Amino acid sequence: MHRQHLEQMVAREGLPVRDVVCDLDAEETQCPACLTTFKTAGVRRCPSCSLRFY
């Protein structure tokens, strides 16, 4: 129920609902914000949109 409510809020704003997991232990992963695929070695930010990973 909570997830459905959040998805409706995002849809009202005209944003896409994405279910992406960013695995920084993998050799390569995908940014959950912009969906850019990149190599994870030593990365703390997405090389495309600069989303910071902790």
Secondary structure, 3 states (H helix, E strand, C coil): CHHHHHHHHHHHCCCCCCCCCCCCCCCEEECCCCCCEEECCCCCECCCCCCECC
